Amino acid sequence: MSSHTAFTMAALSATGGIAGFARTRSFPSLIAGVGIGSLYGVAGYLIKENKDYGHETAVVASTLLAGGMIPRAIKTQFKKPVPVALSVISIAAGAYYVKKVIDYN
């Protein structure tokens, strides 16, 4: 069940990176969005297949996404919805996966 969250985050991240590139021709948005989306995809696969480090990989992806989005949300004074939404979603996903890591240990 927890793999669904990782796959959803993978789709959101990759779609956001592609949309950012399409809108502003920003290669950093494209690379970061597809890269973090791929990391979430790997995490989802590992979780689905009951392999080691799936939840930990999702925590890393959430941390990277939050680390990139929270400063942008603050910089825009929380007026732009995309950085704010991605910040909140990445924190929620990260908290969920941290709880999963703790539960398994």
N, C-alpha and C positions, 0 to 999 in steps of 0.2 A: 504494500500500500504506500509506503513512504517513497517508492520510486516515482510515483505519479507527481509528487511535488517537485522532484528534481527535473523530470521531463518537462513539466510546465514552466519551470524557471529557465530551462534550456531554450524553450521556444520563445519566451518573453525576451530573454537577453539577446538571442540571435536576431529576432525580429526588430528589436529596438536598435541594435547596431546597424542593421541594414537600412532601417528607416532614417536613422541619423545620417548615414552616408548619402542616401537618396535626396534628403532635404538640403544638406549643407556641403556635400562632397567631402565630408570629414573622414579621412582614412583612419584616424585613431578611434573614432566611434565604431567603424566597421570592424577593425581588428579586435578591439576590446569586447564588443558585443558578441561577435562570433567566437572569440576565444573563451569568454566566460560561459557562453552557451554550450560550447563543446565540453568544457569542464563539468558543467551540470549534467550534460548528456552522459559523460563517462561515469559520473557518480550514480546516475539513475540506472545505468547498465549494471554497475557493480552491486548496487542494492538489490536489483531485480534478480540477479544471479546468485545472491547470497555470498558474494566474494568479500574479501577483506577490504577495509578502508573506503567503502562506498560512502558511509555517512561522514567520515572525516573529509573526504574530497568535497562533499557538498558544503561542509562548514568553510573550507578554504574558498570555494567559489562565492559563497555568501559574503565572506569577509572582504574579498576583492571587490565585489559589486558594491557593497556598502562603503568601502573605502574610496571608491570613485564617485559615488552618487551623493553621499552626505555633504562633502565640501561644495558640490555644485548646488545642492538644495540651499545650503547656507548662503552661498554667494549670490543667489537670485532672491534671497530673503523669503524663501518659501513661496514665491509667486508663480513659478513655473511648475506645472503639475507632473511632468515626466520625472525630473530628478527627485521630487518629493515622493511620488508613488514608488519609484524603484528603491529609494532609501528605505521606506517603510516595509516594502515587500521583502527586501534582502535581509533586513533585521529580523522580520518574522520567520523567514525560512532558516536563517542562521540559528535562531533560538530553538526552532523545532529540531534541527539536526544536532545541535549541542545536547538537547535533551535525549535524543536517540542514542548518541554516543555514551552519555552518562548511564542510560538504562542498560546498555549492553555490557558495561564494565562492572 
